[in-house]
Amino acid sequence: MKSNDYVKYITQTVVKYIDQPKDERKKSRLEKKNAKEPFLLKWFGIIPYAIYELFNRKK
């Protein structure tokens, strides 16, 4: 990829982001955040996450 192509891609991406309404940007950020898996599940697996959820439900 040439540097000119990279600059063109970055420029298009920034312009596309700026052209979106503020509400739409917030909505997309929230969707991306909610799509992430929980930290415990990601780093330690399903067993510690299940134990954590079990104790949180009792509270």
Secondary structure, DSSP 8 states (H G I E B T S, - for coil): --HHHHHHHHHHHHHHHHHS-HHHHHHHHHHHHHHS--HHHHHH-HHHHHHHHHHHHH-
